[in-house]
Each structure stands twice: as structure tokens, then as C-alpha cells.
Amino acid sequence: MLFNSYVFLFVFLPIVLAGYYLFLTPRARLPFLTLASYIFYGWWDYRFCSLMLLTTVIDYVAGLGIDRAKTPAGRKGWLLASIVSGLSLLGFFKYYELMARTTNEIATWFHGAPVQLLPVLHLILPIGISFYTFHSMSYTIDIYRGVVKPAERFWNFSCFVALFTQLVAGPIIRYRDMADQLVSRTHTMEKAYKGIVFFVLGLGKKVLLADGVAPLVGTVFGSESPGLFASWVGVLSYAMQIYFDFSGYSDMAVGLGYLLGFHIPQNFNSPYKSLSITDFWRRWHISLSTWLRDYLYIPLGGNRKGAVRTYVNLVLTMLLGGLWHGANWTFVVWGGYHGLLLAVERATGKKSLLWWAPAFLQRGLAFLLVLFGWVLFRCDSLGQAGVLLGGMAGLNGVDVAFIGTLKAMPFSCAMLAVTLGMIWTLPNTWEIRWPTRFWSALVLCVLFVVCVLKLASVSEFLYYQF
């Protein structure tokens, strides 16, 4: 089920809110939200509800086992059971196909004839598996570290894992941030209004801005050999699409959380205003970058074992972060690219390579470096990425005729211009103080109606595929 769909807005959400506030006792609300979340998830494919339930049960039992174990070996055994089971399920569904294709291609290259050592199973990737696996893993790791105690009830943990507000595309929430809220939450009109503001603004980001520039992205990335003009328009459009699509989803998740009494942390903080790549990763997909820092980079040694080891840890963490996004070598190279940039900046004191220049030049360089990375992130293959990067360098010619294509998509061009202006000049959703006045509420209502009218062509969120 999609947030930006009629069935969610006018059927699922009203039923959930009515049941939550009108008919249930506080103790019954978590089981109700868990059931509703499974219905939300099963709307896409009910078969994968059992996979999420299996992960939930394993990690709940492992958490109890860690807490009750009498010896360090017993605690570590339960932790390993949790991590191995979670990563095995994630690895099989998300990475088996890549492993099989790569193995068969290498074998074919050595033998000089087609060889199929591993069968290609054409698995369906369960939506949100990367997100809820990381949610669940953080729970057992934090119990092992003594950061949190096991959930008081199974429903507390199952609701945390499955809660539909951030189930399929984040933010990646940690149990320690939700534990107290799962036991007791406050419900106020102020929270509800704040939730509506976040949700409607997030819906506008997705439906009007991200979907608005999407035709430009499809046109350019679907071209065999885009020229200089088309390549830059396409990459800039994708940079706008992925930001407003993903931050729009995150805003909607925050808004839904407020409507149910939960506080969900910020996931974006104006990332295109960053002065460096290090700064970018403090602002972009904050929940993932901090998860990778706390559960991967620091356990690898962080910056505690010398400069060279620090650089290696940065690159390795970002390589795995790239792989987390999808089973394609483009994601691995994208992660490695960002890891190398982080290592270079670490060597210069976590500063921009233009640290001596005015802020607007530092910001411009950081944005340019991010754009090159988005080429790898969006392309289906390294070969396609090479063609598009070549187009950006002018190797495919200057395609003046592309102006005619742009004239046929006036709304998309307007949205590209609007979004490029917004990312550097306007505050983000968390910085907006939306007053509780008649005219403010009217603006929200108009924006919501406009978005609903645009829902005739529903599109999935980009991060559903990750």
C-alpha cells in the first residue's frame, strides 16, 4: 500500500485513526497497530508477512536470551543467532541473484562458453526488508551492549518492527528511541496538527515535485547516448527526484507518527546545502549513516587505530552501505566512491577540498561531487553510467535539439527550476514553524486537494526498491 494512494488516504488511514482513538483501550493499541501494519504490508504481497514475522520472533527470543544468559559465551551465542538469521534472510532475497549472475559470468569467462554454476531463481525482493532487518538487528545488538532492556511485551517489539509509518522506506528507527513511547505516549492537538503539516508537505514533495521532474529523468536515462545538455538536465532532475521523493516519504512517516503519538527522528537536514561530502552524510539519510557509523564503522575500529586504518574503515563502511541499497555493482561503486571522498576529506581535517574558498564554492563542489555519484546510483549498469558521464563531459556531442524535448514537458521543466531554487534557499520541513491559523490551515487544505487530484497516476516511492 502506498501513502500516496486513494486506498491509504481515504480507507486505511481513517479506519486506523478511528479504531486507535475511538474504540481501543491504551493496552490494546499496540496489537491493533501491529495488525494494521501487517495488513498495510500484506497489501503488496501477503506471502512476505510471514518473513517479517519470522524475523520479529527470532529477534524477540534472541533478545530475551541475551538478557537471561548467565555467561558471556551464552550472550554472544544469542546475538550471533540474531545477526546470522537476519543477514541470511536479507542476503538470500536481496543478493543471491547478484551472486549467481556474477559467479556464472566469471565461470563463463574462464571456460569460454556459457556456464551456469548457480541457478538464477528470479526472486522477488520483499519490500522494506532492508529497513525492518536493520530495525530488528539494532534491538538485539543494543541489548547485548546493555543500552536497552528487552521489550516488556511481544506486542511492543512487534509493533516497533512492523509499524506502518516507517516500515517500507524508513527512517531506520532504533528500539532505544521508541522503547518509552511504546509503553506510554502523549496525544495532543498540537501533535496532531504537526503531524498533518508534516504529512501534507511530504505528500506535496512526492506528488508535485519528485513526480513532477520524473519524466525528465526517464527521458534522459532511457536514452542510448545523451548529449551534453540532456545529460546534465537528466542528472540534475534525478538529484531533485530522489531527494524530494525520499525526504517526502520520511516527512509523511514523521507526520503519521505524530498522529499516533510517536516522535520519529529527522532523516534529512537540507543535504544539498552541505559544504563537503562529510557534511552531506551528516544531512542525507541520517538514520542510515548513523546506523552504519554505530554498528559497522565504530566496531571495525573507527578512527582509533591510526590514519590508514581509518581510511580503510571509511571505504569499507561505505562499500557495504552502497551494497545495502541494492544488488548491483553500480551501488557498490557508488558506495566506494563516497568512501574515497570521505577518506580524502578525513585526511584534510573533515573539510571541503575548497576549505579556503567562500561557502558558495564549497557548497557547489560538494553538490557537483554528489551529482557524479547519482549517475552511478541511478544507472542500471556501469556501462550505462560511463556513457552518461561521458555525455556530461561532452563526449556525446552538444544536443541542441534536446531543447525541443524540453518544450514538450513544460510542467517538468518548471518543477526542475522550482526544486533547484528550493534546495538552496528555503528551510526544510523541520525548520518550518507552521502557525495554527485559519489561512495556514487553508493553504494545507488546498495543497492536499491539489495532491489528491494528481493521484490519478500513482507512482511508487524510489526507496521501495531498496
C-alpha positions as CSV (number, residue, x, y, z in Angstrom):
1,M,0.0,0.0,0.0
2,L,1.3,3.5,-0.9
3,F,0.9,6.6,1.2
4,N,0.1,8.4,-2.0
5,S,-2.9,6.3,-2.9
6,Y,-6.7,6.7,-2.5
7,V,-7.0,3.5,-0.6
8,F,-4.5,4.6,2.0
9,L,-5.8,8.2,2.4
10,F,-9.5,7.5,2.4
11,V,-9.8,4.0,3.6
12,F,-6.9,2.6,5.6
13,L,-5.8,5.7,7.5
14,P,-9.3,6.8,8.6
15,I,-10.1,3.3,9.8
16,V,-6.8,3.1,11.7
17,L,-7.2,6.5,13.4
18,A,-10.8,5.8,14.3
19,G,-10.0,2.4,15.8
20,Y,-7.0,3.8,17.6
21,Y,-8.7,6.8,19.2
22,L,-12.4,5.8,19.5
23,F,-12.7,2.1,20.2
24,L,-9.5,0.9,21.9
25,T,-8.0,1.0,25.3
26,P,-4.4,2.1,25.6
27,R,-3.2,-1.5,26.2
28,A,-5.0,-2.7,23.0
29,R,-3.5,-0.1,20.8
30,L,-0.1,-1.8,20.1
31,P,-1.7,-5.1,19.0
32,F,-4.1,-3.1,16.8
33,L,-1.3,-1.1,15.2
34,T,0.7,-4.3,14.6
35,L,-2.3,-6.0,12.9
36,A,-2.9,-2.9,10.8
37,S,0.7,-2.7,9.8
38,Y,0.7,-6.3,8.6
39,I,-2.4,-5.5,6.6
40,F,-0.6,-2.5,5.2
41,Y,2.4,-4.6,4.3
42,G,0.4,-7.6,3.0
43,W,-1.5,-5.3,0.6
44,W,1.6,-5.6,-1.6
45,D,2.2,-9.4,-1.2
46,Y,0.7,-11.2,1.8
47,R,3.2,-14.0,1.5
48,F,6.1,-11.9,2.8
49,C,4.3,-11.1,6.0
50,S,5.5,-14.4,7.3
51,L,9.1,-13.4,6.6
52,M,8.7,-10.2,8.7
53,L,7.0,-12.2,11.4
54,L,9.8,-14.8,11.4
55,T,12.5,-12.0,11.8
56,T,10.4,-10.5,14.6
57,V,10.0,-13.7,16.6
58,I,13.7,-14.7,16.2
59,D,15.0,-11.4,17.4
60,Y,12.5,-11.1,20.2
61,V,13.5,-14.6,21.5
62,A,17.2,-13.7,21.0
63,G,16.8,-10.5,23.0
64,L,15.3,-12.4,25.9
65,G,18.1,-15.0,25.5
66,I,20.8,-12.3,25.6
67,D,19.3,-10.7,28.7
68,R,18.9,-14.0,30.6
69,A,22.2,-15.7,29.6
70,K,24.5,-16.4,32.5
71,T,27.8,-16.4,30.6
72,P,29.4,-14.1,28.1
73,A,29.5,-17.0,25.6
74,G,25.8,-17.5,26.0
75,R,25.1,-13.8,25.4
76,K,27.3,-13.8,22.3
77,G,25.6,-17.0,21.0
78,W,22.2,-15.4,21.1
79,L,23.5,-12.3,19.5
80,L,25.1,-14.3,16.7
81,A,21.8,-16.2,16.2
82,S,20.0,-12.9,15.7
83,I,22.6,-11.4,13.3
84,V,23.1,-14.5,11.2
85,S,19.4,-15.2,10.8
86,G,18.7,-11.6,9.9
87,L,21.6,-11.2,7.4
88,S,20.9,-14.6,5.9
89,L,17.3,-13.8,5.1
90,L,18.3,-10.4,3.8
91,G,21.3,-11.8,1.9
92,F,19.3,-14.6,0.2
93,F,16.4,-12.4,-1.0
94,K,18.4,-9.4,-1.9
95,Y,21.9,-10.6,-3.0
96,Y,21.5,-14.2,-4.2
97,E,20.7,-13.1,-7.8
98,L,23.8,-10.9,-7.9
99,M,26.0,-13.6,-6.6
100,A,24.6,-16.2,-9.0
101,R,24.9,-13.9,-12.1
102,T,28.5,-12.8,-11.1
103,T,29.6,-16.4,-10.5
104,N,28.1,-17.6,-13.8
105,E,29.7,-14.8,-15.7
106,I,33.2,-15.5,-14.2
107,A,32.8,-19.2,-14.9
108,T,31.8,-18.4,-18.5
109,W,34.8,-16.1,-19.0
110,F,37.2,-18.8,-17.8
111,H,35.6,-21.6,-19.8
112,G,35.0,-19.6,-23.0
113,A,31.4,-20.9,-23.2
114,P,28.2,-20.3,-21.2
115,V,28.3,-22.0,-17.8
116,Q,25.6,-21.9,-15.1
117,L,27.2,-23.0,-11.8
118,L,24.4,-21.4,-9.8
119,P,20.7,-21.3,-10.8
120,V,19.2,-17.9,-11.3
121,L,16.0,-18.0,-9.2
122,H,14.4,-14.7,-10.2
123,L,13.5,-14.0,-6.6
124,I,11.0,-11.2,-5.7
125,L,12.6,-8.7,-3.3
126,P,10.4,-8.2,-0.3
127,I,9.6,-4.5,0.0
128,G,11.2,-2.9,3.0
129,I,13.3,-5.9,4.0
130,S,16.5,-3.8,4.3
131,F,14.7,-1.4,6.7
132,Y,13.0,-3.8,9.0
133,T,16.0,-6.0,9.2
134,F,18.1,-3.1,10.4
135,H,15.4,-2.1,12.8
136,S,15.3,-5.5,14.3
137,M,19.1,-6.1,14.4
138,S,19.7,-2.9,16.3
139,Y,17.4,-4.2,19.1
140,T,19.4,-7.3,19.8
141,I,22.8,-5.5,19.4
142,D,21.7,-2.8,21.9
143,I,20.5,-5.4,24.4
144,Y,23.9,-7.1,24.1
145,R,25.6,-3.8,24.7
146,G,23.4,-3.1,27.7
147,V,21.9,0.0,26.1
148,V,18.3,-1.2,26.4
149,K,16.3,-3.9,28.2
150,P,14.1,-6.4,26.3
151,A,10.6,-5.3,25.4
152,E,8.1,-5.8,28.2
153,R,5.6,-7.4,25.8
154,F,5.9,-9.1,22.5
155,W,3.5,-6.6,21.1
156,N,5.9,-3.7,22.0
157,F,8.6,-5.2,19.8
158,S,6.4,-6.5,17.0
159,C,4.8,-3.1,16.7
160,F,8.2,-1.4,16.6
161,V,9.4,-3.7,13.8
162,A,6.1,-3.5,11.7
163,L,4.8,-0.1,12.4
164,F,3.5,1.0,9.0
165,T,4.6,4.7,9.4
166,Q,8.2,3.8,8.6
167,L,8.0,0.1,7.6
168,V,9.0,0.1,4.0
169,A,11.3,3.1,3.4
170,G,12.4,4.3,6.8
171,P,13.7,6.2,8.6
172,I,15.7,3.4,10.2
173,I,14.4,3.6,13.8
174,R,16.2,2.1,16.8
175,Y,14.3,0.4,19.6
176,R,16.0,2.6,22.2
177,D,14.5,5.6,20.6
178,M,11.0,4.1,20.7
179,A,11.0,1.9,23.9
180,D,9.4,4.5,26.2
181,Q,7.0,5.7,23.5
182,L,5.8,2.1,23.0
183,V,4.9,2.0,26.7
184,S,3.4,5.4,27.0
185,R,2.7,8.2,24.5
186,T,1.0,11.6,24.7
187,H,-1.7,12.6,22.3
188,T,-2.4,16.3,21.9
189,M,-4.0,18.5,19.3
190,E,-0.6,20.2,18.8
191,K,1.0,16.9,17.9
192,A,-1.9,16.1,15.6
193,Y,-1.6,19.4,13.8
194,K,2.1,19.0,13.5
195,G,1.5,15.5,12.0
196,I,-0.9,16.9,9.4
197,V,1.7,19.6,8.4
198,F,4.4,17.0,8.0
199,F,2.2,14.6,6.1
200,V,0.7,17.1,3.7
201,L,4.1,18.8,3.0
202,G,5.7,15.4,2.4
203,L,2.8,14.4,0.1
204,G,3.4,17.6,-1.9
205,K,7.1,16.8,-2.1
206,K,6.4,13.4,-3.6
207,V,3.4,14.1,-5.8
208,L,4.2,17.5,-7.2
209,L,8.0,17.9,-7.0
210,A,9.5,14.4,-7.3
211,D,6.9,13.0,-9.7
212,G,7.0,16.4,-11.5
213,V,10.6,16.0,-12.6
214,A,10.4,12.2,-13.1
215,P,9.6,12.4,-16.9
216,L,12.8,14.3,-17.5
217,V,14.7,11.5,-15.6
218,G,13.0,8.8,-17.6
219,T,13.7,10.5,-20.9
220,V,17.4,11.1,-20.3
221,F,18.3,7.8,-18.6
222,G,16.3,5.9,-21.2
223,S,18.4,7.4,-24.0
224,E,21.2,5.4,-25.5
225,S,23.7,8.3,-25.9
226,P,22.5,11.5,-24.3
227,G,24.4,14.6,-25.2
228,L,25.9,17.3,-23.1
229,F,22.7,19.3,-22.5
230,A,20.4,16.2,-21.9
231,S,22.9,14.5,-19.6
232,W,23.1,17.5,-17.2
233,V,19.4,18.0,-17.3
234,G,18.8,14.3,-16.5
235,V,21.3,14.1,-13.6
236,L,20.0,17.4,-12.1
237,S,16.5,16.1,-12.4
238,Y,17.3,12.8,-10.7
239,A,19.1,14.7,-7.9
240,M,15.8,16.6,-7.3
241,Q,13.6,13.5,-7.8
242,I,15.4,11.2,-5.3
243,Y,15.7,13.9,-2.7
244,F,12.1,15.1,-2.8
245,D,10.8,11.5,-3.2
246,F,12.7,10.1,-0.2
247,S,12.5,13.2,2.1
248,G,8.8,13.4,1.2
249,Y,8.3,9.8,2.3
250,S,10.3,10.5,5.5
251,D,8.2,13.6,6.2
252,M,5.0,11.6,5.8
253,A,6.3,8.9,8.1
254,V,7.0,11.6,10.7
255,G,3.6,13.1,10.3
256,L,1.9,9.7,10.6
257,G,3.9,9.1,13.7
258,Y,2.8,12.3,15.3
259,L,-0.8,11.4,14.5
260,L,-0.4,8.2,16.6
261,G,1.6,9.9,19.4
262,F,5.1,8.8,18.2
263,H,8.1,11.0,17.7
264,I,10.1,9.8,14.7
265,P,13.6,11.4,14.2
266,Q,14.7,13.6,11.4
267,N,16.1,11.8,8.3
268,F,17.1,14.8,6.2
269,N,18.6,18.2,7.0
270,S,18.9,20.2,3.8
271,P,21.7,17.9,2.4
272,Y,22.3,19.9,-0.8
273,K,23.4,22.8,1.4
274,S,26.4,20.7,2.5
275,L,29.9,22.2,2.4
276,S,31.6,18.9,2.0
277,I,30.8,15.2,1.5
278,T,31.4,14.6,5.2
279,D,28.8,17.3,5.9
280,F,26.5,15.7,3.2
281,W,26.5,12.4,5.1
282,R,25.5,14.2,8.3
283,R,22.5,15.5,6.5
284,W,21.4,12.8,4.0
285,H,19.5,9.7,5.1
286,I,20.7,10.5,8.7
287,S,19.2,7.3,10.1
288,L,21.3,5.1,7.8
289,S,24.5,7.0,8.1
290,T,24.3,6.9,11.9
291,W,23.3,3.2,11.9
292,L,26.4,2.4,9.7
293,R,28.6,4.5,12.0
294,D,27.4,2.9,15.2
295,Y,27.0,-0.7,14.2
296,L,29.7,-1.0,11.5
297,Y,32.3,1.8,11.3
298,I,33.0,2.0,15.1
299,P,33.1,-1.8,15.6
300,L,35.6,-2.0,12.8
301,G,37.8,0.3,14.8
302,G,36.6,3.7,13.6
303,N,39.4,6.2,13.9
304,R,41.0,4.6,16.9
305,K,43.7,2.6,15.1
306,G,45.6,5.1,13.0
307,A,45.1,7.1,9.9
308,V,45.4,4.3,7.3
309,R,43.0,2.0,9.2
310,T,40.6,4.9,9.5
311,Y,40.6,5.4,5.7
312,V,40.1,1.7,5.2
313,N,37.2,1.6,7.6
314,L,35.5,4.6,5.9
315,V,35.8,3.0,2.5
316,L,34.6,-0.4,3.7
317,T,31.7,1.0,5.6
318,M,30.5,3.0,2.5
319,L,31.0,0.0,0.2
320,L,28.7,-2.0,2.4
321,G,26.4,1.0,2.7
322,G,26.2,1.0,-1.1
323,L,25.6,-2.7,-1.3
324,W,22.7,-2.2,1.3
325,H,20.9,-0.2,-1.3
326,G,20.7,-2.9,-3.9
327,A,22.2,-6.0,-5.5
328,N,24.0,-4.2,-8.3
329,W,27.7,-3.3,-8.8
330,T,26.7,0.3,-9.5
331,F,25.7,0.6,-5.9
332,V,28.9,-0.9,-4.7
333,V,30.9,1.5,-6.9
334,W,28.8,4.4,-5.7
335,G,29.5,3.4,-2.1
336,G,33.2,3.1,-2.8
337,Y,33.2,6.5,-4.5
338,H,31.7,8.2,-1.4
339,G,34.0,6.2,0.8
340,L,37.1,7.5,-1.0
341,L,35.8,11.1,-0.9
342,L,35.2,10.7,2.9
343,A,38.7,9.4,3.3
344,V,40.3,12.2,1.3
345,E,38.3,14.8,3.4
346,R,39.3,13.0,6.6
347,A,43.0,13.4,5.5
348,T,42.4,17.2,5.2
349,G,40.6,17.5,8.5
350,K,37.0,16.7,7.5
351,K,36.9,19.8,5.4
352,S,36.0,20.6,1.8
353,L,38.8,20.4,-0.7
354,L,38.0,24.1,-1.2
355,W,38.1,24.8,2.6
356,W,39.8,28.1,1.9
357,A,37.2,29.3,-0.6
358,P,33.8,31.1,0.1
359,A,31.0,28.9,1.3
360,F,29.1,29.0,-2.0
361,L,32.1,27.5,-3.8
362,Q,32.4,24.7,-1.2
363,R,28.7,24.0,-1.5
364,G,28.9,24.0,-5.3
365,L,31.8,21.5,-5.3
366,A,30.0,19.2,-2.8
367,F,26.9,19.3,-4.9
368,L,28.8,18.5,-8.1
369,L,30.5,15.5,-6.4
370,V,27.2,14.2,-5.2
371,L,25.8,14.6,-8.8
372,F,28.5,12.4,-10.2
373,G,27.6,9.8,-7.6
374,W,23.9,9.9,-8.5
375,V,24.9,8.8,-12.0
376,L,26.2,5.5,-10.6
377,F,23.2,5.2,-8.3
378,R,20.6,5.6,-11.0
379,C,22.1,3.7,-13.9
380,D,21.4,0.0,-14.4
381,S,24.9,-0.8,-15.3
382,L,28.4,0.6,-15.1
383,G,28.5,0.8,-18.9
384,Q,25.4,3.0,-18.9
385,A,27.0,5.1,-16.2
386,G,30.1,5.5,-18.3
387,V,28.0,6.7,-21.2
388,L,26.1,9.2,-19.2
389,L,29.3,10.6,-17.5
390,G,30.8,10.8,-21.0
391,G,27.7,12.8,-22.0
392,M,28.2,15.2,-19.1
393,A,31.8,15.7,-20.3
394,G,30.6,16.5,-23.8
395,L,31.9,13.3,-25.4
396,N,28.5,12.5,-26.9
397,G,28.2,15.9,-28.6
398,V,26.1,19.0,-27.8
399,D,22.5,18.2,-28.3
400,V,20.8,21.5,-29.0
401,A,17.8,19.5,-30.4
402,F,17.0,18.4,-26.8
403,I,15.5,21.9,-26.2
404,G,12.6,20.7,-28.3
405,T,12.1,17.8,-26.0
406,L,12.1,20.2,-23.0
407,K,9.4,22.3,-24.7
408,A,7.2,19.3,-24.8
409,M,7.4,18.9,-21.0
410,P,6.8,22.4,-19.6
411,F,5.5,21.2,-16.2
412,S,8.6,19.0,-15.6
413,C,10.9,21.9,-16.6
414,A,9.1,24.2,-14.2
415,M,9.3,21.7,-11.4
416,L,13.1,21.3,-12.1
417,A,13.6,25.1,-11.8
418,V,11.4,25.3,-8.7
419,T,13.3,22.5,-6.9
420,L,16.7,23.8,-7.8
421,G,15.7,27.1,-6.3
422,M,14.2,25.4,-3.2
423,I,17.2,23.3,-2.1
424,W,19.5,26.3,-1.5
425,T,17.1,29.0,-0.4
426,L,14.2,27.5,1.6
427,P,14.1,25.9,5.1
428,N,13.4,22.2,5.3
429,T,10.3,20.8,6.8
430,W,11.8,20.6,10.3
431,E,12.7,24.2,10.3
432,I,9.3,25.5,9.3
433,R,7.1,26.8,12.0
434,W,3.6,26.4,10.6
435,P,1.2,28.7,12.6
436,T,-2.1,27.3,13.8
437,R,-4.2,29.9,11.9
438,F,-7.1,29.9,9.5
439,W,-5.1,30.9,6.5
440,S,-2.3,28.4,7.3
441,A,-4.9,25.6,7.6
442,L,-6.5,26.7,4.3
443,V,-3.1,26.5,2.5
444,L,-2.7,23.0,3.8
445,C,-6.1,22.0,2.6
446,V,-5.6,23.4,-0.9
447,L,-2.2,21.7,-1.1
448,F,-3.8,18.4,0.0
449,V,-6.6,18.7,-2.6
450,V,-4.1,19.5,-5.4
451,C,-2.1,16.4,-4.4
452,V,-5.2,14.2,-4.3
453,L,-6.2,15.4,-7.8
454,K,-2.7,14.3,-9.0
455,L,-3.1,10.8,-7.6
456,A,-4.7,9.6,-10.8
457,S,-1.3,8.4,-11.8
458,V,0.1,6.8,-8.6
459,S,3.9,6.1,-8.5
460,E,5.9,4.1,-6.0
461,F,8.5,5.7,-3.8
462,L,12.0,5.2,-5.2
463,Y,13.3,3.7,-1.9
464,Y,10.7,0.9,-2.1
465,Q,13.2,-0.9,-4.3
466,F,15.9,-0.9,-1.6
